[in-house]
Amino acid sequence: MLPSAPLLAVAAAPAPQAIPIGQGKPAAQAPSTASPQRARVIYDSYILGPGDSLQIELLDIPELSGTFSIGPDGTLYLPRLRALYVEGLTVEELRSFLTQQFRAYVKSPELYIRPVDYRPVRIYVGGEVKRPGYYTLSGIQGPVISSTTADTGDDFQETTKDNGTKSYRYKPRSSNTSGGGASSTFFPTLFDAIRTAEGITPTSNLSAVEVTRRQPIGTGGGKIRTQLNFLSLITQGDESQNIRLFDGDVVFIPKSNLVVREQILKAAQTNLNPQFLTVFVSGQIKSPGPITVPQGASLNQAVVAAGGKKLLSGKVEFVRFTGTGELDRRVFSYSPGAPAESPKNPILVAGDIINVQESALSAGLTVFNELSAPFVGIYGLYSIFK
């Protein structure tokens, strides 16, 4: 479930504290459940930009009212006012700005604005995820709930388009709406961003996930950053840590010094990470080749899944290419009883290579066979002719 006021800024999450970059002042806390602020949508945190569509109503003047879109250059074209640069403003800042502009044509203008179509959310996900990079969480459509809507429940659904892109639909289950408005829109969250980046790694520190966001021009601009304990979401269901993401947000997951196996197993029980991963097993193994194992599986489990080692096999060579381009290569004696994530039984990630080497005896037999093969062939030909 999402908060009933989905347009609150990072600072409005109940548990995390948002701190402006370069300052030490904590942001304000979320309103109490008894606050009137809970009964309406707050637009002060959403920053307008190209692709957003707005329903602008000038009271009792329908010829100046309608639905208008912000163009690629950040301008909003309106009757009488023509092109106005509005990128970087919040909805409330835009209302105040347009009220001043319309005073040249209307005495005491009374203006109402609400978003009806949101632009795609473009974010960067970095740090300890499988595929860091820029992602577009598209499919945000409107109209959305009106400014007098009181939500009493919601669903969050994922849909996949024909081109493979995913969108996320926020659908209130029930609401009390006055003044019109629709009942659904698409709001991606932190959970969706991590899942779109193919999930976490064994060394992800989910207890200190950072989200950096732009601030509105009216509050001085700049950026604001918050730290979230995302681990509490998948372990305790604390949805206050699964904040909604806005266009331009940067998500960073730091690296843990230790592999948290319980974290990987918990993530595998959700749809945050893919349920299975593929590793490669070769050498003195009964069924060499790529094999599929569950998330959180260890090296010993992969060896067993590949049929086990052959007789006269030697040490195990483990190879992993890290996200920084480095090579993690280990050679050790096979230990069936080694605990998971010990040096001889690491937790696997997709693409790991396990090579069961030959023993000295089996290597000697191989060399002997190679050396003796020509003589055996010559002796066989001699026997045929004789």
Secondary structure, DSSP 8 states (H G I E B T S, - for coil): ---SSTT--GGGSSS--EEETT----------TTSGGGGS---TT----TT-EEEEEETT-GGG-EEEEB-TTSEEEETTTEEEE-TT--HHHHHHHHHHHHTTTSSS--EEEEEEE---EEEEEEESBSS-EEEEE----S----TT-EE--EEEEEEE-TTS-EEEEEEES-EE--S---S-B---BHHHHHHHTT-B-TTB-GGGEEEEEE--GGGT-SEEEEEE-THHHHHH--GGGS-B--TT-EEEE-B-SS--HHHHHHHHHTTSS-SEEEEEEEESBSS-EEEEEETT-BHHHHHHHTT-B-TTEEEEEEEEE-TTS-EEEEEE---TT--TTBTTB-B--TT-EEEEEE-HHHHHHHHHHHHHHHHHHHHHHHHHH-
